[in-house]
Amino acid sequence: MKLSVIIPIYNNEQYIGACVESIINQTYRDIEIVLVDDGSTDNSGAICESLAKQHSNIVVIRQKNSGVSAARNAGIKKSTGDLITFVDSDDTVDADMYEVLINALEKNNLDIVHCSYKRIENDKVSLVGNNTGEIMIFDRVEALECLLSGRIFNGSPWNKVYTREILKDIYFDEELRINEDIKLNVIAFDRAKKTGYIDSCKYNYIIRFESSATNTTVSEVKARDCIKVNKFIYDTVNDVQLRDIVVNRYVNMLCYYYRNITDKSEKKAAKNTLKSFAGQKLNRNNKLSVILILYFSPIYRIIYKIYDKCRTPNWDVK
């Protein structure tokens, strides 16, 4: 089966070579590499063209800067593989990643297969997963439960291989700045009858601090996008077995939205929505957050200002 690897690129001239080399050197050989230059202003586009001249299985798309979702969507439309995957242009993959994933997909007749990954920061490598090599097979509801609860695996597209049929007419939402991957994966996993997760850390997710700048405006945009996506999930996933997870996820995001939005009318609307969940079955943290927002909002803001300064991010999947 032919695999199309789609790589969106924007001003990553110093990393593209290592990324593409890690895919060229795969032990799985039937690979098409689709490089999508999303309006780069450095030498990224020229590097892509040079790589295409050296390797017959590389296809280059050049487009005006439209964002990572538009770049991935352009890659999907241009790709010709039976299978589709994504790689970020400043990351790399282990040499046997796609052989391991595709062998499992074919052997178990899977619609989606994915693996755990390594988080690399300042040359420090952290395994996100236990790296046991165990394969877990899920039906539709089981996979959605893991995806929505954040248990066992995450919602990124770069450690997953999808059959073309599963991604038929599914694209990344180009209006979103964040959580576009979660939205696409909820639709794809909801469509998939059978998926597999391999506890092997084969993808190398490399942290680049120069691209991590944030500000209040960006935080508000992200908060709005998060609530849009989680409202979509709340409205879309109606399985009885998943309802508690969906409700608690939505309430958690409503709390995040409330504390990151400065517009008074939006804050009031979020507060009113949270009020409608006050009597529902919520986990302890959500229940406490809703009570604080509804009746002691100044205290809630103070608590989260302290929490945001002191908390240590936990990247491990539970």
C-alpha positions in Angstrom: 0.0 0.0 0.0 1.3 3.4 -0.9 1.7 5.9 1.9 1.5 9.7 1.3 3.4 11.7 3.9 2.2 15.3 4.0 4.6 17.9 5.4 3.4 21.5 5.8 6.3 24.0 5.8 6.6 27.6 6.8 10.1 29.2 7.2 11.8 26.1 8.5 14.8 26.1 6.2 17.2 24.7 8.9 15.0 21.7 9.8 13.5 20.5 6.5 16.5 18.4 5.4 16.6 16.3 8.6 12.8 15.9 8.5 12.7 14.7 4.9 15.8 12.5 5.3 14.2 10.6 8.1 11.3 9.8 5.7 13.5 9.0 2.7 15.4 6.5 4.9 12.2 4.6 6.0 12.4 0.8 5.9 8.9 1.0 4.4 9.6 1.9 0.8 6.3 2.7 -1.0 6.2 6.3 0.1 5.1 9.5 -1.6 6.3 12.7 0.2 4.2 15.8 -0.3 6.0 19.0 0.7 3.6 22.0 1.0 5.5 25.3 1.2 3.0 27.6 2.8 4.3 31.0 1.5 7.7 30.8 3.2 9.9 33.9 3.1 13.2 32.1 3.7 14.8 29.4 1.6 12.3 26.7 2.5 10.7 26.7 -1.0 14.0 26.4 -2.8 15.1 23.6 -0.5 11.8 21.8 -1.3 12.4 22.1 -5.0 16.0 20.9 -4.6 14.9 17.8 -2.7 12.2 17.1 -5.4 15.0 17.1 -8.0 17.0 14.6 -6.0 14.1 12.2 -5.2 11.4 11.1 -7.6 8.9 10.4 -4.9 8.8 14.0 -3.6 6.0 16.3 -4.8 6.1 20.0 -4.0 3.2 22.4 -3.6 3.8 26.2 -3.4 1.0 28.4 -2.1 0.5 31.8 -0.4 0.7 31.7 3.3 -2.7 30.3 4.5 -1.8 28.4 7.7 -1.0 24.8 8.7 -4.5 23.5 8.1 -4.7 24.9 4.6 -1.3 23.4 3.9 -2.3 20.0 5.1 -5.6 20.2 3.2 -3.7 21.0 0.0 -1.5 18.0 0.7 -4.5 15.7 1.1 -5.9 16.8 -2.2 -2.7 16.4 -4.1 -1.7 13.1 -2.5 -2.2 9.8 -4.3 -1.5 7.2 -1.6 -3.8 4.5 -0.3 -2.8 5.7 3.2 -2.2 9.2 4.5 -0.1 10.6 7.3 1.4 14.0 8.4 4.7 15.1 9.7 5.7 18.6 11.1 8.6 20.0 9.2 10.8 20.5 12.3 10.3 16.9 13.6 11.7 13.5 12.5 10.5 9.9 12.6 12.3 6.7 13.5 13.5 4.7 10.5 11.0 1.8 11.0 8.0 3.9 12.1 5.8 3.4 9.0 6.8 -0.3 8.5 5.7 -0.9 12.1 2.4 1.0 11.7 1.4 -0.3 8.3 2.2 -3.9 9.1 -0.1 -3.6 12.1 -2.8 -1.8 10.0 -2.8 -4.6 7.3 -2.6 -7.5 9.7 -5.5 -6.2 11.8 -7.6 -4.6 9.0 -7.5 -1.2 10.7 -8.9 2.1 9.5 -6.4 4.1 11.6 -3.2 3.1 13.3 -0.9 5.2 15.5 1.9 5.1 17.9 3.4 6.9 21.0 6.2 9.4 20.6 9.3 11.0 22.1 9.3 14.6 23.3 12.7 16.2 22.7 13.5 19.4 24.5 17.1 20.8 24.6 18.4 17.3 23.8 16.5 15.8 26.7 14.3 12.9 25.5 11.1 12.1 27.3 9.0 9.1 26.3 5.3 9.8 26.0 4.2 6.3 26.4 5.7 3.2 28.0 7.4 2.0 24.8 6.4 -1.6 25.4 5.6 -2.4 21.8 2.1 -3.6 22.8 -0.6 -3.1 20.2 -4.1 -2.2 21.5 -7.2 -2.7 19.2 -10.2 -0.4 19.7 -13.7 -0.3 18.3 -15.3 3.0 17.6 -16.6 3.9 21.1 -13.4 2.7 22.8 -11.2 4.8 20.6 -13.3 7.9 21.0 -13.3 7.4 24.8 -9.5 7.4 24.7 -9.3 10.4 22.4 -11.7 12.6 24.3 -10.5 11.7 27.8 -6.8 12.0 26.9 -6.2 8.5 28.1 -3.6 6.3 26.4 -3.2 8.4 23.3 -3.5 12.0 22.1 -5.2 13.8 19.2 -2.2 14.9 17.1 -2.3 13.9 13.4 1.5 13.4 13.0 1.7 10.0 14.8 -1.2 8.5 12.9 -1.7 6.7 9.6 -5.2 6.9 8.1 -6.7 5.0 5.2 -7.7 7.3 2.4 -11.3 6.0 2.7 -11.5 7.2 6.4 -10.3 10.7 5.4 -12.6 10.9 2.4 -14.2 14.4 2.4 -12.6 15.2 5.8 -10.4 18.3 6.0 -8.8 20.4 8.7 -10.9 23.4 9.7 -8.9 26.3 8.2 -10.6 28.9 10.5 -9.2 27.4 13.6 -5.8 28.3 15.1 -5.8 25.5 17.7 -7.6 22.1 18.2 -8.1 21.7 14.4 -6.4 18.3 14.8 -8.8 17.2 17.6 -11.8 18.2 15.4 -10.5 16.2 12.4 -9.7 13.2 14.6 -13.1 13.2 16.3 -14.7 13.0 12.9 -12.2 10.3 11.6 -12.4 8.1 14.7 -16.2 8.4 14.8 -16.2 7.1 11.2 -13.6 4.3 11.9 -14.9 0.9 12.8 -11.5 -0.4 14.1 -8.3 1.4 15.1 -5.0 0.3 16.6 -2.5 2.0 18.9 1.0 0.7 19.3 2.9 1.7 22.4 6.2 2.3 20.6 7.7 5.8 20.7 8.5 6.2 17.0 7.8 9.9 16.3 10.2 12.6 17.4 8.4 15.7 18.5 11.0 18.4 18.9 10.3 21.5 21.0 11.5 24.7 19.3 11.4 27.6 21.8 11.7 30.3 19.2 8.2 29.6 17.9 6.5 29.5 21.3 5.7 33.3 21.9 2.3 34.0 23.3 0.3 37.1 24.2 -3.2 38.0 25.4 -4.7 38.3 22.0 -3.4 34.9 20.9 -4.7 33.4 24.2 -8.2 34.8 23.5 -8.2 33.5 19.9 -7.1 30.0 21.2 -9.7 30.1 23.9 -12.4 30.9 21.3 -11.2 28.1 19.1 -11.1 25.6 21.9 -14.7 26.3 22.9 -15.8 26.1 19.2 -14.3 22.7 18.9 -15.5 21.4 22.2 -19.0 22.7 21.5 -18.8 20.8 18.2 -17.8 17.6 20.1 -20.6 18.2 22.6 -23.2 18.5 19.8 -21.8 15.7 17.7 -20.8 12.8 20.0 -24.1 11.5 21.5 -23.2 8.0 22.6 -24.6 7.2 26.1 -21.3 5.6 27.1 -19.3 8.7 26.2 -21.7 11.4 27.5 -20.0 12.0 30.9 -16.6 12.4 29.2 -18.1 14.8 26.6 -19.9 16.9 29.2 -16.9 17.1 31.5 -14.6 18.0 28.6 -16.9 20.7 27.5 -17.3 22.2 31.0 -13.6 22.1 31.5 -13.1 24.1 28.3 -15.9 26.5 29.2 -14.0 27.3 32.4 -10.8 27.8 30.4 -12.7 30.0 28.0 -14.2 32.0 30.9 -10.8 32.8 32.5 -9.1 33.7 29.2 -11.8 36.0 27.6 -11.8 39.7 28.5 -15.0 40.6 26.7 -17.7 41.1 29.3 -20.6 39.8 27.2 -18.7 36.7 26.3 -17.8 36.1 29.9 -21.4 36.5 30.9 -22.6 34.0 28.2 -20.0 31.5 29.3 -21.1 31.9 32.9 -24.8 31.4 31.9 -23.8 28.2 30.0 -21.9 26.9 33.0 -25.0 27.6 35.1 -26.9 25.1 33.0 -24.4 22.3 33.9 -24.5 23.0 37.7 -26.8 20.2 38.4 -25.2 17.6 36.1 -22.8 14.8 36.9 -19.4 16.6 36.9 -16.0 15.5 38.1 -14.7 17.0 41.3 -12.5 19.7 39.6 -15.2 20.8 37.3 -17.8 20.9 40.0 -15.5 23.1 42.2 -14.6 25.4 39.2 -18.3 25.9 38.3 -19.2 26.8 41.9 -16.3 29.2 42.1 -17.2 30.9 38.8 -20.9 31.2 39.6 -20.6 32.4 43.2 -17.0 33.4 43.9 -15.5 34.5 40.5 -12.9 36.9 42.0 -11.5 34.0 44.1 -11.5 31.8 41.0 -9.4 34.3 39.0 -6.9 34.6 41.9 -6.6 30.8 42.2 -5.9 30.4 38.5 -3.4 33.2 38.3 -1.4 31.5 41.0 -1.9 28.0 39.4 -0.8 29.2 35.9 2.4 30.6 37.4 3.3 27.5 39.5 2.0 24.6 37.4 4.4 22.2 35.7 3.1 20.9 32.4 2.6 17.1 32.3 3.1 15.7 28.8 2.5 12.1 29.7 -0.6 10.4 28.3 -2.4 8.7 31.2 
